[in-house]
Amino acid sequence: MLTGQIENDIPIWQNKIYLENSLLCDGSGPIAKISKMGYTILW
């Protein structure tokens, strides 16, 4: 089961690209601003 899931993810890993101004998802809203500050402020 786990092997099948990993195999399904391989095409995603092989085709990922860096997007400087990417959204977390459509309409990610204020969380995008928090994520740009860095995760250390949350801990």
N, C-alpha and C positions, 0 to 999 in steps of 0.2 A: 504494500500500500504506500509506504513512504517513498519507496524507490520510484513509483509511478508519478508521485507528486513532484519529486525532484526533477525527473525527466521532463515533465511538463513545463518547469521553470527555466530550463536550459535555453530555449530560444529567447526568452525575455532577457536573460543575462547576456547573451551573445549580441543582442541588438540594442542594449541600453546606450543612451547618449546623455551628455551633460547639458542641462538647460539652466542658464544663469538665473532667469526670472520665472521659474516654473511654479505652478500652483500645486498644492497638495491634492486638490480635486476641484471640480467645477464649483465655484462659489465658496472657496475655502475661508474667505472672510478674515477676521482678525487674527486667527491662529497663524496665518502666514507672516504677519508682522512679528509675532512672538518667536516664531521659528528662526527668523532672520537675526534676532538678538542673540541667539545661542541658547542651547539647552541648559547651560550651567546656572542660569538665573532661576530655573525651576527647581533646583535641588537644594 
